[in-house]
Amino acid sequence: MAPKSQRGYSCQWLFGIFVLFCIVVSIPLAIFRDQVLSAIQALDVVKPICAPSAKVDLPSGNSHIHGEKQSIVPTVYTDLKILEELPKANVLWVNKTAASKPEAWGISMFHALHCIKMWKDSLTPATMMNQHVHSESEYAEHAEHCISYLIQSIMCAADATIEPAETIVVNGKHGKRIHGMGYTHQCKDTSLLFEMNGKEVELWDWKQGDTLYSVFD
């Protein structure tokens, strides 16, 4: 039998690399898809923190909650680049004692954005196992947490904007879609969130329901 040509070996080598790449991509994405499906199937048992049926016992006399004055800003939904613009750490640094190092506390909006960024990064194999996770099991747990957190964040925001159906034409056929972009929403002012992001503050008398606006505005 005549030996195979060098070109034939090159083709086999390239095909092998392609197959290996497909396997590497499909395994982590399959794990993530399983977590998405699991979270979606569990929607009926997820109790959003701000849903009317989810009663939260707050300390009496919590003036922070009743004194919040966060303004509403009419905002048109467009394509955002916020995930690429976020710094590495999006937290509030809280000094508990003079002798200890500041402790990182979360800010809900940035927590949700972190989850979306993690979700987005998971679609790119090169950034799949980033500094947040070190194994498939840790990744799966992190993904499940993020999906649950995003579900609750969306329901807590309860954006009630009415989005009209748009007429579209596909292959000569008319249809309708709900796109959402280009319509004005009543959004909360985020200026203080970005102003306080990464700031160092002294510990205050924290209470359930405290926000940056109720405490620092």
N, C-alpha and C positions, 0 to 999 in steps of 0.2 A: 504494500500500500504506500502510495506516495505521501511524503510528509506534508502537513498542512502549511500553507503559506503564512508569512509573518502577518499579513493583512487579516487572515482568518483568525489568528490568535488575538489580534487587536480587537476585532469585532466581538469575540467571545468575552474578552476582558471588559470591554465597555458595557456589554449586556449584563454581565455579572454585577458591575458597579451600579447600574440602573436598578436592577432587582433589589440589591441591598438597600439602596436609597429609599425605594418604595416601602420596604419592610420597616425601616427606621421611622419613616414619616407616619405610616399607618398605625403602628402600635400605640404611640402616645396619643394620637388623635382619637383612636378608638376608646382609650381610657377616658379622655375628656368627654367624648360624646356620651359614654355610659353615665358619667356624672350629670350631664345636662338632662338626659332622659329621666334619670332617677329623681332629680330635683323637680322636673316638670310633673312627673307622675305623683309627686308628694305635695303638690300645690294645695290639695284639699286638706292637708293636715298642717300646713305652715300657718302659723298665727302671726301676722304682721304686727309689729310693735305699736303701730298707730291705728290699727283697725278698731272700729267701735266695740267689737266683741272682745278685744284684748284689753282687759282692765289692768291698769298699772297703778298700784298704790303709791302715791306720792306723799312725802312728809307734809304735814299741815303747816301753813304759814310760809310756803315757798314763794316769796315775792319775785324771785327771778323769772318764774314761768309766766306770771301775770304781767310783768313789766316789760316784756320783750317788745321791741319796736323795730322789727326788720322790715324795710320798705320793699314794695313790689315794683319790679321793673318790666314793662312790656318788652318782650324780646322775640325777634323773628328767628325761628330755627333755621340754621344754615350748617354747612360742614365745618366742624371744629378741628383744631389741631392741638387741643389742650393736652392730650396724653403725651405728645412729644415735647411739650413745653414744661411739664411738671418737673420740679427738682427731685432728687433721689429720695429725700425724706420729706414727708408732708405731715408734720405733727406739731403739737404744742408742747414745748418743754416746760415742765412744771417742777419748781423747786419745793420739795417737801420739807427739807431741813437745810440749814446752812452747811452742815457737815457732809451731806450726801450729794451725789451728782444729780442733775436734773433728770426727771423721768419723762419718757415720751408718752404723751396722751394723744388719742386719735381725734380727728375732726371728721364727722360723718361723711361730708361731701367728698373729701379727699380719700377716705377709706373706700367709698364706692368706686371712685375713679381708679384707685389702685387695683381693685378687683377687675374692672374692665380692662385695664392695661395687662393684667396677668392673663386674662382670657384671650386678648389680642395676641400677646406674645406666644401663647400656647399654639397658635396656628403656624408659627414659624419654628421649625425644628431646631434652628441654631440657638434660639433663646428659650427653648422648652424648659430645661432644667436650670433655671437661673439661681440667683443667690437665695431665693426664698425657700426652695425645696431641694432636697438632696436624694430623693428616691421616688419611685413611682407611687408608693403608698402615701408618702407625704404630699405629693402632688395631688393625688386623688382627694385627700382630706381637705387640702387648701382649696381645690376647685369646688368641692361641695359647699364649703363655707362661703365662698365668694358668690356662688349662684344664689344661695339662700339670702345672703346679705343684700344683693342687688334686688331680688324680688321684694324684700321688705322695704328697701329704700324707695323703690318706684311706687309702692302702695302707700307709703308714708307721705310722699310728696303729693299724691292724689291730684295730678294735673288733669283738670276737667275741661281743658280746651276742646272745642268741637272742631274736628278736622273734616272739611268737605271732601266728597269723592271727586276725583279728577277723571276726565275722559282720556283714554289712551287708545292708540291704534297700533295693533300688532298684526303683521302679515295681512294688512288690509281689513282686519276685523276690529270693530270698536268695542271697547270694554271700559270698566271702571276700576280705579284703584284708590286706596287711601295712602298717600305718600307722607304727609306730615310736614315736609320741609316748605319753608316760605310762608308759614302762618304764624301769627303773633300769639305768644303764650305769656301768661302773667308769671314771671319768674322772680324768685327772691333775689335781692341784691347780694352779690357775692364779694363785694369789695372788702368787707371786714375779714372774711375768711382768708383771702389772699394776703391781707395786711398782717394778720396774726400767724400765718403759716410760717413755722420755723422760729417763732418768737419764744423768748424765755420769760416766764412769769412766776410769781410767788403763789403758793398754794392758797386757795380761798376756801370758804366753807361750802364745798361742793355738795350739790343736791341733785337728786334724780330729775332729769329734764333740763338741766343747765345747758345753755348754748353760748356761743361767743357773743351774740347780741345781748343776751340777758345779763351777762356778767361783765363784759368789757366795753360795751357801747355806751 
